[in-house]
Amino acid sequence: MRELLAKKASRANSYEVVRLVANSKAKYSELVEIMKENNSPYSEKAAWVITHCFDERAGFFDDFYSDFVQIIGDESYSDSVKRNIVRILQFKSIPTEFHGAVIDACFRLLTKKETAIAVKAFSMGVLDQMVKIYPELTNELILCIEEILPGSSSGVKNRGNKILNKLKGSSPC
């Protein structure tokens, strides 16, 4: 697996790894382990493959929630790795046992100035889903988004304003 990830970065090479791991839990697990090693560029490439497995509706993402939640809460991982995980979490029904850790991690990613644009935008998406389950977080999310919007990129502003408009229409305040 590592040899495949070591190849020159290309869509063809990456999809070769996707085909290899998509239907093999053992190979997918090996990919997750490589990502958890936090060794660039292998971790980033492994995270990219995991995203594309998800996009292809393949792989075993649900079996590794504890690993993924640990990664997004760990500051030592690159934004590239976190971006791929948080992107997927926007579309998942996150098991209840991970709600607290995911919410905490996403609020930290959203409010940390150095966090990459896409990670912030995807974190807002995850938090938007979480306020449907925990409406008491609505005001906190509104305040966080309003706080980061000035000086943010157009992508963060666009996502933030869409979520704000929706939340303010349903805010319990």
Secondary structure, DSSP 8 states (H G I E B T S, - for coil): -HHHHHS---HHHHHHHHHHHTT-HHHHHHHHHHHHTT-TTHHHHHHHHHHHHHHTT-S-GGGGHHHHHHHHT-TTS-HHHHHHHHHHHTTS---GGGHHHHHHHHHHHHH-TTS-HHHHHHHHHHHHHHHHH-GGGHHHHHHHHHHHSTT--HHHHHHHHHHHHHHHHH---
